[in-house]
Amino acid sequence: MATNNGDVLMLEAAPEATKPWASAANAEVIDALPYIDDDYGNPLIKAEVDRLVEEEMRRSSRKPADFLKDLPPLPKFDFENCPVLGKEYERVRAGKPPVRIDFESRYKLELPPASKKNDDAAWKQYLQKNQRSLQQKMIELENLEMMSKHGPELWRQNNHRLEVFLTRMQKLAQEQNEEIEKVNRERKYHQQTTAYELNALSQEWRQLCMKNMEIQSACAVLESQIDSIKREAAERGWNLEEKLEIVKPLQPQ
């Protein structure tokens, strides 16, 4: 916007009021034309834009953490139906390491201590414990046998399901990429098609602005000449108002 003694010579649209960025209904629309605007590739303009952004961020009173205040609060997890999961959740929040399950001591073959060698109750207790350990080992062997017998086929079936799922996801991704490419091609076509009209209107706008500036400059020169003539007439004692009244009837109607 060019000014001369406070007078506006080139009018531009007034900047819009700041809109709440957090509201989707009032979201700002980016009106960039990347396919026809060459300024984005200019490193000097990029450096200037980065400088303006950093300056605005320094002037801003809002900190990065303040932007989260406009978001809805996180839901509270009470884990009423799963206290074990709630206990694990609290452990993770506290940053504590996970509790290690000691299988070795649980299924280890043990004998009563020397002080209880003649205690029948102690022998029964340790016998039951060793039986549980033995049963656990037998279950582990059965699991290994079943895994050896049926594991390869189950893994092949699982891999087949994963391949089907991967194929479906790749197809969906390809369709989305095609839609994005279609939108980009349409945007590029429309922008390049209207680039000539935009350039012509921009050139016309510049010419009109230059004409306004020339007219304003010429008006300033004429006003200066009129003031000079009035001063000279006042020095010579001429009454220009009377002379103008005499000239007006002589002008063609």
Accessible surface in RSA format (square Angstrom, percent):
REM  Atomic radii and reference values for relative SASA: ProtOr
REM  Chains: A
REM  Algorithm: Lee & Richards
REM  Probe-radius: 1.40
REM  Slices: 20
REM RES _ NUM      All-atoms   Total-Side   Main-Chain    Non-polar    All polar
REM                ABS   REL    ABS   REL    ABS   REL    ABS   REL    ABS   REL
RES MET A   1   125.70  65.1  68.02  45.0  57.68 137.3  46.52  39.6  79.17 104.9
RES ALA A   2    28.81  26.5  20.37  31.4   8.44  19.2  28.15  39.6   0.65   1.7
RES THR A   3    85.77  61.0  57.04  57.8  28.73  68.5  25.03  33.6  60.74  91.8
RES ASN A   4    53.92  37.2  49.98  48.3   3.94   9.5  10.24  24.7  43.68  42.2
RES ASN A   5   144.31  99.5  99.32  96.0  44.99 108.3  37.42  90.1 106.89 103.3
RES GLY A   6    67.97  83.8   0.00   N/A  67.97  83.8  36.00  98.8  31.97  71.6
RES ASP A   7    71.83  50.3  68.02  67.7   3.81   9.0  16.58  39.0  55.24  55.1
RES VAL A   8    72.20  47.5  46.21  41.8  25.99  62.6  46.21  40.2  25.99  70.5
RES LEU A   9    20.36  11.3  12.46   8.9   7.90  19.9  14.93  10.5   5.43  14.6
RES MET A  10    34.32  17.8  33.54  22.2   0.78   1.9  26.00  22.1   8.32  11.0
RES LEU A  11   131.59  73.3 116.87  83.6  14.71  37.0 116.96  82.1  14.63  39.4
RES GLU A  12    97.62  56.0  69.60  52.7  28.01  66.7  26.70  51.7  70.91  57.9
RES ALA A  13   100.64  92.5  64.92 100.2  35.73  81.3  75.44 106.2  25.21  66.8
RES ALA A  14    85.76  78.9  60.77  93.8  24.99  56.8  65.51  92.3  20.25  53.6
RES PRO A  15   129.81  94.6 101.16  92.2  28.65 104.1 112.29  92.7  17.52 108.9
RES GLU A  16   137.38  78.9 106.49  80.6  30.89  73.6  53.97 104.4  83.41  68.1
RES ALA A  17    88.10  81.0  65.30 100.8  22.79  51.9  76.12 107.2  11.98  31.7
RES THR A  18   133.05  94.6 102.80 104.2  30.25  72.1  70.50  94.7  62.55  94.6
RES LYS A  19    81.64  39.8  75.88  46.6   5.76  13.7  37.48  33.7  44.16  47.0
RES PRO A  20    82.05  59.8  70.78  64.5  11.27  41.0  81.54  67.3   0.52   3.2
RES TRP A  21   120.26  48.3 103.53  50.1  16.74  39.3 104.59  55.8  15.68  25.4
RES ALA A  22    54.64  50.2  22.02  34.0  32.61  74.2  25.77  36.3  28.87  76.5
RES SER A  23    40.86  34.5  32.96  44.0   7.90  18.2  25.37  54.0  15.49  21.7
RES ALA A  24    98.60  90.7  69.84 107.8  28.76  65.4  76.97 108.4  21.64  57.3
RES ALA A  25   100.40  92.3  56.26  86.8  44.14 100.4  68.75  96.8  31.65  83.9
RES ASN A  26    69.17  47.7  63.96  61.8   5.21  12.6   8.91  21.4  60.26  58.2
RES ALA A  27    54.37  50.0  40.48  62.5  13.89  31.6  41.49  58.4  12.88  34.1
RES GLU A  28   119.09  68.4  94.40  71.4  24.69  58.8  32.48  62.8  86.62  70.7
RES VAL A  29   135.73  89.3 108.05  97.8  27.67  66.7 111.37  96.8  24.36  66.1
RES ILE A  30   154.39  87.9 126.79  94.5  27.59  66.5 130.86  94.2  23.52  63.8
RES ASP A  31   128.10  89.7 107.49 107.0  20.62  48.7  42.13  99.2  85.97  85.7
RES ALA A  32    34.95  32.1  22.27  34.4  12.68  28.9  26.84  37.8   8.11  21.5
RES LEU A  33    57.00  31.7  56.96  40.8   0.04   0.1  56.96  40.0   0.04   0.1
RES PRO A  34    68.80  50.1  48.19  43.9  20.61  74.9  48.42  40.0  20.38 126.6
RES TYR A  35    76.85  35.9  51.07  29.1  25.78  67.1  40.55  30.5  36.30  44.7
RES ILE A  36    41.39  23.6  17.91  13.3  23.47  56.6  23.52  16.9  17.87  48.5
RES ASP A  37    53.68  37.6  43.30  43.1  10.37  24.5   9.21  21.7  44.47  44.3
RES ASP A  38   125.68  88.0 105.74 105.2  19.94  47.1  39.38  92.7  86.30  86.1
RES ASP A  39    86.27  60.4  85.36  85.0   0.91   2.1  13.47  31.7  72.80  72.6
RES TYR A  40   131.79  61.5 109.05  62.0  22.74  59.2  96.16  72.3  35.62  43.9
RES GLY A  41    67.74  83.5   0.00   N/A  67.74  83.5  40.49 111.1  27.26  61.0
RES ASN A  42    55.69  38.4  50.96  49.3   4.73  11.4  11.68  28.1  44.01  42.5
RES PRO A  43   100.61  73.3  92.56  84.4   8.05  29.3  96.21  79.4   4.40  27.4
RES LEU A  44   140.85  78.4 134.31  96.1   6.54  16.4 135.26  95.0   5.59  15.0
RES ILE A  45    65.43  37.2  63.49  47.3   1.94   4.7  65.42  47.1   0.01   0.0
RES LYS A  46   122.52  59.8 117.83  72.3   4.69  11.2  88.66  79.8  33.86  36.1
RES ALA A  47    60.67  55.8  50.25  77.6  10.42  23.7  55.42  78.0   5.25  13.9
RES GLU A  48    78.06  44.8  75.44  57.1   2.61   6.2  39.92  77.2  38.14  31.1
RES VAL A  49    74.60  49.1  74.48  67.4   0.12   0.3  74.60  64.8   0.00   0.0
RES ASP A  50    58.89  41.2  57.22  56.9   1.67   4.0  21.23  50.0  37.66  37.6
RES ARG A  51   115.72  48.6 112.60  57.4   3.13   7.4  65.38  89.4  50.34  30.5
RES LEU A  52    88.71  49.4  84.96  60.8   3.75   9.4  85.30  59.9   3.40   9.2
RES VAL A  53    74.26  48.9  73.57  66.6   0.69   1.7  74.21  64.5   0.04   0.1
RES GLU A  54    98.26  56.4  96.41  72.9   1.85   4.4  29.40  56.9  68.86  56.2
RES GLU A  55    55.06  31.6  55.06  41.7   0.00   0.0  13.82  26.7  41.24  33.7
RES GLU A  56   108.50  62.3 108.05  81.7   0.45   1.1  26.98  52.2  81.52  66.6
RES MET A  57   132.16  68.4 115.13  76.2  17.03  40.5 100.42  85.4  31.73  42.0
RES ARG A  58   171.74  72.1 138.25  70.5  33.50  79.8  77.85 106.4  93.90  56.9
RES ARG A  59   165.24  69.4 131.47  67.0  33.77  80.4  74.98 102.5  90.26  54.7
RES SER A  60    46.63  39.4  30.09  40.2  16.54  38.1  27.50  58.6  19.13  26.8
RES SER A  61   104.39  88.2  75.39 100.6  29.00  66.8  54.04 115.1  50.36  70.5
RES ARG A  62    88.56  37.2  78.31  39.9  10.25  24.4  44.37  60.6  44.19  26.8
RES LYS A  63   129.33  63.1 129.32  79.3   0.01   0.0  78.83  71.0  50.50  53.8
RES PRO A  64   110.48  80.5 100.01  91.2  10.47  38.1 101.95  84.2   8.54  53.0
RES ALA A  65    69.56  64.0  59.60  92.0   9.96  22.7  63.55  89.5   6.01  15.9
RES ASP A  66    35.46  24.8  34.68  34.5   0.78   1.8   7.38  17.4  28.08  28.0
RES PHE A  67    81.23  40.6  80.52  49.9   0.71   1.9  80.52  48.8   0.71   2.0
RES LEU A  68   120.30  67.0 110.54  79.1   9.76  24.5 110.54  77.6   9.76  26.3
RES LYS A  69   161.69  78.9 129.38  79.4  32.31  76.9  90.30  81.3  71.39  76.0
RES ASP A  70    70.74  49.6  39.91  39.7  30.84  72.9  11.17  26.3  59.58  59.4
RES LEU A  71    98.39  54.8  87.59  62.7  10.80  27.2  87.74  61.6  10.66  28.7
RES PRO A  72   110.25  80.3  92.94  84.7  17.31  62.9  99.71  82.3  10.53  65.5
RES PRO A  73   126.57  92.2 101.38  92.4  25.19  91.6 112.27  92.7  14.30  88.8
RES LEU A  74   159.42  88.8 141.92 101.5  17.50  44.0 142.61 100.2  16.81  45.2
RES PRO A  75    93.48  68.1  77.01  70.2  16.47  59.9  88.12  72.8   5.36  33.3
RES LYS A  76   203.67  99.4 171.59 105.3  32.08  76.4 118.65 106.8  85.02  90.6
RES PHE A  77   123.74  61.9  96.24  59.6  27.49  71.5  99.89  60.6  23.85  68.3
RES ASP A  78   104.95  73.5  76.54  76.2  28.41  67.2  37.25  87.7  67.71  67.5
RES PHE A  79    44.68  22.4  30.10  18.6  14.58  37.9  39.01  23.7   5.66  16.2
RES GLU A  80   139.41  80.0 106.58  80.6  32.83  78.2  39.29  76.0 100.12  81.7
RES ASN A  81   153.44 105.8 118.74 114.7  34.70  83.6  37.32  89.8 116.12 112.2
RES CYS A  82    52.07  39.4  49.98  55.7   2.09   4.9  19.06  48.3  33.01  35.6
RES PRO A  83    98.52  71.8  88.96  81.1   9.57  34.8  93.83  77.5   4.70  29.2
RES VAL A  84   118.21  77.8 115.96 105.0   2.24   5.4 117.32 101.9   0.89   2.4
RES LEU A  85    94.54  52.7  91.93  65.8   2.61   6.6  94.22  66.2   0.32   0.9
RES GLY A  86    10.76  13.3   0.00   N/A  10.76  13.3  10.62  29.2   0.14   0.3
RES LYS A  87   164.10  80.1 154.47  94.8   9.63  22.9 102.61  92.4  61.49  65.5
RES GLU A  88    72.59  41.7  71.36  54.0   1.23   2.9  33.93  65.6  38.66  31.6
RES TYR A  89    75.29  35.2  70.21  39.9   5.08  13.2  49.27  37.0  26.02  32.1
RES GLU A  90    98.42  56.5  95.28  72.1   3.14   7.5  46.00  89.0  52.41  42.8
RES ARG A  91    40.61  17.1  36.27  18.5   4.34  10.3  21.62  29.5  18.99  11.5
RES VAL A  92    92.02  60.6  78.86  71.4  13.16  31.7  81.31  70.7  10.71  29.1
RES ARG A  93   167.79  70.4 129.72  66.1  38.07  90.6  31.45  43.0 136.34  82.6
RES ALA A  94    65.87  60.6  27.37  42.2  38.50  87.6  39.22  55.2  26.65  70.6
RES GLY A  95    64.87  80.0   0.00   N/A  64.87  80.0  33.27  91.3  31.60  70.8
RES LYS A  96   130.82  63.8 122.83  75.4   8.00  19.0  67.13  60.4  63.70  67.8
RES PRO A  97   108.93  79.4  96.47  87.9  12.45  45.3 102.64  84.7   6.28  39.0
RES PRO A  98    99.41  72.5  85.07  77.5  14.34  52.1  85.15  70.3  14.26  88.6
RES VAL A  99   130.87  86.1 107.32  97.2  23.54  56.7 112.02  97.3  18.85  51.1
RES ARG A 100   185.22  77.8 158.59  80.8  26.63  63.4  76.69 104.8 108.53  65.8
RES ILE A 101   110.52  62.9  95.69  71.3  14.83  35.7  99.85  71.9  10.66  28.9
RES ASP A 102    66.71  46.7  56.67  56.4  10.04  23.8  24.39  57.4  42.32  42.2
RES PHE A 103   112.33  56.2 108.07  66.9   4.26  11.1 108.17  65.6   4.16  11.9
RES GLU A 104   133.49  76.6 122.79  92.9  10.71  25.5  51.83 100.2  81.67  66.7
RES SER A 105    53.34  45.1  48.74  65.0   4.61  10.6  38.02  81.0  15.32  21.5
RES ARG A 106   141.62  59.5 129.36  65.9  12.26  29.2  39.40  53.8 102.22  62.0
RES TYR A 107    37.64  17.6  30.79  17.5   6.85  17.8  16.94  12.7  20.71  25.5
RES LYS A 108   128.45  62.7 121.81  74.7   6.64  15.8  71.29  64.2  57.16  60.9
RES LEU A 109   131.54  73.3 110.14  78.8  21.40  53.8 110.14  77.4  21.40  57.6
RES GLU A 110    51.85  29.8  46.97  35.5   4.88  11.6  21.20  41.0  30.64  25.0
RES LEU A 111   130.26  72.5 111.57  79.8  18.69  47.0 111.57  78.4  18.69  50.3
RES PRO A 112     9.36   6.8   0.87   0.8   8.49  30.9   0.87   0.7   8.49  52.8
RES PRO A 113    60.50  44.1  49.51  45.1  10.99  39.9  60.50  50.0   0.00   0.0
RES ALA A 114    80.50  74.0  57.80  89.2  22.70  51.6  57.85  81.5  22.65  60.0
RES SER A 115   104.79  88.5  60.33  80.5  44.46 102.4  57.74 123.0  47.05  65.9
RES LYS A 116   100.19  48.9  98.61  60.5   1.58   3.8  43.22  38.9  56.97  60.7
RES LYS A 117   125.67  61.3 114.62  70.3  11.05  26.3  59.76  53.8  65.91  70.2
RES ASN A 118   151.32 104.4 120.35 116.3  30.98  74.6  39.37  94.8 111.95 108.2
RES ASP A 119    58.46  41.0  52.44  52.2   6.02  14.2  16.53  38.9  41.94  41.8
RES ASP A 120   105.79  74.1 101.07 100.6   4.72  11.2  26.50  62.4  79.29  79.1
RES ALA A 121    69.20  63.6  58.55  90.4  10.64  24.2  62.55  88.1   6.65  17.6
RES ALA A 122     6.44   5.9   3.54   5.5   2.90   6.6   5.95   8.4   0.49   1.3
RES TRP A 123   108.54  43.6 107.83  52.2   0.71   1.7 105.07  56.0   3.47   5.6
RES LYS A 124   134.68  65.7 133.56  82.0   1.12   2.7  77.00  69.3  57.68  61.4
RES GLN A 125   122.81  68.7 117.98  86.2   4.83  11.5  34.82  74.1  87.99  66.7
RES TYR A 126    51.78  24.2  51.44  29.3   0.34   0.9  16.38  12.3  35.40  43.6
RES LEU A 127   100.51  56.0  97.96  70.1   2.55   6.4  99.87  70.1   0.64   1.7
RES GLN A 128   102.56  57.3 101.35  74.1   1.21   2.9  23.23  49.5  79.32  60.2
RES LYS A 129    55.44  27.0  54.98  33.7   0.46   1.1  26.19  23.6  29.25  31.2
RES ASN A 130    21.23  14.6  17.67  17.1   3.55   8.6   8.82  21.2  12.41  12.0
RES GLN A 131   100.27  56.1  94.77  69.3   5.50  13.1  33.06  70.4  67.20  51.0
RES ARG A 132   143.92  60.4 137.32  70.0   6.60  15.7  70.43  96.3  73.48  44.5
RES SER A 133     8.22   6.9   8.05  10.7   0.17   0.4   2.04   4.3   6.18   8.7
RES LEU A 134   111.49  62.1 108.30  77.5   3.19   8.0 111.09  78.0   0.40   1.1
RES GLN A 135    94.62  52.9  93.96  68.7   0.65   1.6  35.00  74.5  59.61  45.2
RES GLN A 136    46.45  26.0  45.02  32.9   1.43   3.4   2.35   5.0  44.10  33.4
RES LYS A 137   100.74  49.1 100.06  61.4   0.68   1.6  55.40  49.9  45.35  48.3
RES MET A 138    89.57  46.4  88.14  58.3   1.43   3.4  74.60  63.4  14.96  19.8
RES ILE A 139    73.41  41.8  73.41  54.7   0.00   0.0  73.41  52.9   0.00   0.0
RES GLU A 140    67.96  39.0  66.00  49.9   1.95   4.7  26.89  52.0  41.07  33.5
RES LEU A 141   106.22  59.2 105.93  75.8   0.29   0.7 105.93  74.4   0.29   0.8
RES GLU A 142    94.60  54.3  93.87  71.0   0.73   1.7  30.06  58.1  64.54  52.7
RES ASN A 143    82.29  56.7  77.40  74.8   4.89  11.8  25.05  60.3  57.24  55.3
RES LEU A 144   115.95  64.6 111.50  79.8   4.45  11.2 112.06  78.7   3.89  10.5
RES GLU A 145   120.41  69.1 112.44  85.1   7.96  19.0  45.45  87.9  74.96  61.2
RES MET A 146   117.16  60.7 114.50  75.8   2.66   6.3  93.29  79.3  23.86  31.6
RES MET A 147   110.96  57.5 105.16  69.6   5.80  13.8 103.79  88.2   7.17   9.5
RES SER A 148    89.27  75.4  63.42  84.6  25.85  59.5  35.29  75.2  53.98  75.6
RES LYS A 149   159.07  77.6 129.44  79.4  29.63  70.5  82.59  74.3  76.47  81.5
RES HIS A 150    86.48  47.3  85.63  59.5   0.85   2.2  48.47  50.0  38.01  44.2
RES GLY A 151     1.73   2.1   0.00   N/A   1.73   2.1   1.73   4.7   0.00   0.0
RES PRO A 152    67.93  49.5  60.02  54.7   7.91  28.8  67.01  55.3   0.92   5.7
RES GLU A 153    80.46  46.2  79.90  60.4   0.56   1.3  38.76  75.0  41.70  34.0
RES LEU A 154   104.25  58.1 101.75  72.8   2.51   6.3 101.96  71.6   2.29   6.2
RES TRP A 155   153.76  61.7 152.60  73.9   1.16   2.7 137.21  73.2  16.55  26.8
RES ARG A 156   142.56  59.9 136.08  69.4   6.47  15.4  70.50  96.4  72.06  43.7
RES GLN A 157    79.75  44.6  75.14  54.9   4.61  11.0  25.44  54.1  54.31  41.2
RES ASN A 158    47.60  32.8  47.60  46.0   0.00   0.0   9.64  23.2  37.96  36.7
RES ASN A 159    68.95  47.5  67.94  65.7   1.01   2.4  17.94  43.2  51.01  49.3
RES HIS A 160   113.16  61.8 111.44  77.5   1.72   4.4  75.22  77.5  37.94  44.1
RES ARG A 161   141.43  59.4 134.97  68.8   6.46  15.4  69.49  95.0  71.94  43.6
RES LEU A 162   100.21  55.8  97.54  69.8   2.67   6.7  97.90  68.8   2.31   6.2
RES GLU A 163   105.94  60.8 104.14  78.8   1.80   4.3  38.40  74.3  67.54  55.1
RES VAL A 164    71.07  46.8  67.69  61.3   3.38   8.2  70.25  61.0   0.82   2.2
RES PHE A 165   103.44  51.8 103.03  63.8   0.41   1.1 103.16  62.5   0.28   0.8
RES LEU A 166    96.66  53.8  96.13  68.8   0.52   1.3  96.66  67.9   0.00   0.0
RES THR A 167    87.55  62.3  86.64  87.8   0.90   2.1  62.88  84.5  24.66  37.3
RES ARG A 168   117.64  49.4 113.18  57.7   4.46  10.6  57.09  78.0  60.55  36.7
RES MET A 169    73.10  37.9  69.22  45.8   3.88   9.2  39.76  33.8  33.34  44.2
RES GLN A 170   104.80  58.6  98.00  71.6   6.80  16.2  36.67  78.1  68.12  51.7
RES LYS A 171   130.11  63.5 126.70  77.7   3.41   8.1  72.12  64.9  57.99  61.8
RES LEU A 172    84.82  47.2  84.60  60.5   0.21   0.5  84.67  59.5   0.14   0.4
RES ALA A 173    51.17  47.0  43.78  67.6   7.39  16.8  50.89  71.7   0.27   0.7
RES GLN A 174   107.11  59.9 104.11  76.1   2.99   7.1  28.71  61.1  78.40  59.5
RES GLU A 175    75.00  43.1  73.57  55.7   1.43   3.4  32.21  62.3  42.79  34.9
RES GLN A 176   111.45  62.3 111.45  81.5   0.00   0.0  31.67  67.4  79.78  60.5
RES ASN A 177    90.11  62.1  85.63  82.8   4.48  10.8  25.09  60.4  65.02  62.8
RES GLU A 178    97.50  56.0  91.82  69.5   5.68  13.5  42.54  82.3  54.95  44.9
RES GLU A 179    99.39  57.1  98.62  74.6   0.77   1.8  33.92  65.6  65.47  53.5
RES ILE A 180    99.62  56.7  97.07  72.3   2.55   6.1  99.58  71.7   0.04   0.1
RES GLU A 181    86.62  49.7  86.39  65.4   0.23   0.6  25.47  49.3  61.15  49.9
RES LYS A 182   104.32  50.9 104.14  63.9   0.18   0.4  49.22  44.3  55.10  58.7
RES VAL A 183    76.19  50.1  76.16  68.9   0.03   0.1  76.16  66.2   0.03   0.1
RES ASN A 184    47.36  32.7  46.62  45.1   0.74   1.8   8.16  19.6  39.20  37.9
RES ARG A 185   138.27  58.1 132.19  67.4   6.09  14.5  64.25  87.8  74.03  44.9
RES GLU A 186    82.39  47.3  79.20  59.9   3.19   7.6  30.73  59.4  51.66  42.2
RES ARG A 187   102.30  43.0  98.29  50.1   4.01   9.5  35.47  48.5  66.83  40.5
RES LYS A 188    93.08  45.4  93.08  57.1   0.00   0.0  35.96  32.4  57.13  60.9
RES TYR A 189   141.79  66.2 138.07  78.6   3.71   9.7  98.90  74.3  42.89  52.9
RES HIS A 190   108.85  59.5 108.35  75.3   0.49   1.3  71.51  73.7  37.34  43.4
RES GLN A 191    16.77   9.4  15.44  11.3   1.34   3.2  10.09  21.5   6.69   5.1
RES GLN A 192    80.77  45.2  76.95  56.2   3.82   9.1  24.79  52.8  55.98  42.5
RES THR A 193    73.90  52.6  56.80  57.6  17.10  40.7  58.40  78.4  15.50  23.4
RES THR A 194    58.43  41.6  57.29  58.1   1.14   2.7  50.98  68.5   7.45  11.3
RES ALA A 195    15.01  13.8  14.70  22.7   0.30   0.7  15.01  21.1   0.00   0.0
RES TYR A 196   176.17  82.2 169.53  96.5   6.64  17.3 122.66  92.2  53.51  66.0
RES GLU A 197   106.52  61.2  99.51  75.3   7.01  16.7  36.87  71.3  69.66  56.9
RES LEU A 198    73.76  41.1  70.56  50.5   3.20   8.0  70.97  49.8   2.79   7.5
RES ASN A 199    95.38  65.8  90.27  87.2   5.10  12.3  26.42  63.6  68.96  66.7
RES ALA A 200    62.50  57.5  49.28  76.1  13.22  30.1  57.75  81.3   4.75  12.6
RES LEU A 201    97.18  54.1  92.70  66.3   4.48  11.3  93.51  65.7   3.67   9.9
RES SER A 202    37.10  31.4  30.25  40.4   6.85  15.8  27.05  57.6  10.05  14.1
RES GLN A 203    90.63  50.7  90.63  66.2   0.00   0.0  32.85  69.9  57.78  43.8
RES GLU A 204    90.03  51.7  88.88  67.2   1.15   2.7  29.31  56.7  60.72  49.6
RES TRP A 205   107.54  43.2 105.47  51.1   2.06   4.8  93.00  49.6  14.53  23.6
RES ARG A 206   126.29  53.0 124.49  63.5   1.80   4.3  43.57  59.5  82.72  50.1
RES GLN A 207    91.68  51.3  88.36  64.6   3.31   7.9  25.70  54.7  65.98  50.0
RES LEU A 208    89.94  50.1  89.77  64.2   0.18   0.4  89.77  63.0   0.18   0.5
RES CYS A 209     7.33   5.5   7.27   8.1   0.05   0.1   1.87   4.7   5.46   5.9
RES MET A 210   105.33  54.5 105.33  69.7   0.00   0.0  81.64  69.4  23.69  31.4
RES LYS A 211   117.72  57.4 117.18  71.9   0.54   1.3  65.43  58.9  52.29  55.7
RES ASN A 212    71.13  49.1  66.93  64.7   4.20  10.1  11.11  26.7  60.03  58.0
RES MET A 213    63.16  32.7  59.65  39.5   3.51   8.4  56.39  47.9   6.77   9.0
RES GLU A 214   108.61  62.4 101.37  76.7   7.24  17.2  42.16  81.5  66.45  54.3
RES ILE A 215   107.20  61.0 104.56  77.9   2.63   6.3 107.16  77.2   0.04   0.1
RES GLN A 216    53.66  30.0  53.23  38.9   0.43   1.0   1.23   2.6  52.43  39.8
RES SER A 217    60.56  51.2  57.82  77.2   2.74   6.3  26.90  57.3  33.66  47.2
RES ALA A 218    52.05  47.9  45.73  70.6   6.32  14.4  51.21  72.1   0.85   2.2
RES CYS A 219    53.95  40.8  52.54  58.6   1.42   3.3  13.40  33.9  40.56  43.7
RES ALA A 220    43.52  40.0  35.21  54.3   8.31  18.9  38.03  53.6   5.49  14.5
RES VAL A 221    77.98  51.3  75.18  68.1   2.80   6.7  77.90  67.7   0.07   0.2
RES LEU A 222   101.85  56.7 101.60  72.7   0.25   0.6 101.60  71.4   0.25   0.7
RES GLU A 223   109.14  62.7 107.68  81.5   1.46   3.5  36.49  70.6  72.65  59.3
RES SER A 224    69.12  58.4  61.82  82.5   7.29  16.8  29.52  62.9  39.59  55.5
RES GLN A 225    94.71  53.0  91.33  66.7   3.38   8.1  32.80  69.8  61.91  47.0
RES ILE A 226    87.58  49.8  87.19  65.0   0.39   0.9  87.57  63.1   0.01   0.0
RES ASP A 227    69.23  48.5  67.14  66.8   2.09   4.9  14.18  33.4  55.04  54.9
RES SER A 228    50.33  42.5  48.47  64.7   1.86   4.3  14.15  30.1  36.18  50.7
RES ILE A 229   101.06  57.5 100.46  74.8   0.60   1.4 100.60  72.4   0.45   1.2
RES LYS A 230   117.27  57.2 112.26  68.9   5.00  11.9  61.06  55.0  56.20  59.9
RES ARG A 231   145.36  61.0 140.97  71.9   4.39  10.4  70.18  95.9  75.18  45.6
RES GLU A 232    77.33  44.4  75.20  56.9   2.13   5.1  26.71  51.7  50.62  41.3
RES ALA A 233     3.52   3.2   3.02   4.7   0.49   1.1   3.04   4.3   0.48   1.3
RES ALA A 234    76.07  69.9  49.57  76.5  26.50  60.3  56.75  79.9  19.31  51.2
RES GLU A 235   148.71  85.4 109.11  82.5  39.60  94.3  46.94  90.8 101.77  83.1
RES ARG A 236   142.24  59.7 111.68  56.9  30.56  72.8  37.75  51.6 104.49  63.3
RES GLY A 237    65.10  80.3   0.00   N/A  65.10  80.3  33.81  92.8  31.29  70.1
RES TRP A 238   127.10  51.0 109.40  53.0  17.70  41.6  90.67  48.3  36.43  59.1
RES ASN A 239    72.29  49.8  62.72  60.6   9.57  23.0  27.54  66.3  44.74  43.2
RES LEU A 240    49.06  27.3  45.68  32.7   3.37   8.5  45.68  32.1   3.37   9.1
RES GLU A 241   120.46  69.2 120.12  90.9   0.34   0.8  53.37 103.2  67.09  54.8
RES GLU A 242   105.89  60.8 103.07  78.0   2.82   6.7  35.96  69.6  69.93  57.1
RES LYS A 243   104.51  51.0 103.39  63.4   1.11   2.6  52.03  46.8  52.47  55.9
RES LEU A 244    97.10  54.1  96.85  69.3   0.25   0.6  96.85  68.0   0.25   0.7
RES GLU A 245   106.39  61.1  99.72  75.4   6.66  15.9  40.19  77.7  66.20  54.0
RES ILE A 246   118.27  67.3 110.89  82.6   7.38  17.8 115.88  83.4   2.39   6.5
RES VAL A 247    71.63  47.1  71.63  64.8   0.00   0.0  71.63  62.2   0.00   0.0
RES LYS A 248   118.55  57.8 111.85  68.6   6.70  16.0  66.23  59.6  52.32  55.7
RES PRO A 249    97.59  71.1  69.54  63.4  28.05 102.0  77.74  64.2  19.85 123.4
RES LEU A 250   143.50  79.9 113.99  81.5  29.51  74.2 118.07  82.9  25.44  68.5
RES GLN A 251   100.87  56.4  94.84  69.3   6.03  14.4  26.92  57.3  73.95  56.1
RES PRO A 252   132.31  96.4 101.75  92.8  30.56 111.1 113.11  93.4  19.20 119.3
RES GLN A 253   206.41 115.4 133.97  97.9  72.44 172.5  95.69 203.7 110.72  84.0
END  Absolute sums over single chains surface
CHAIN  1 A    23625.1      20826.3       2798.8      14253.5       9371.7
END  Absolute sums over all chains
TOTAL         23625.1      20826.3       2798.8      14253.5       9371.7
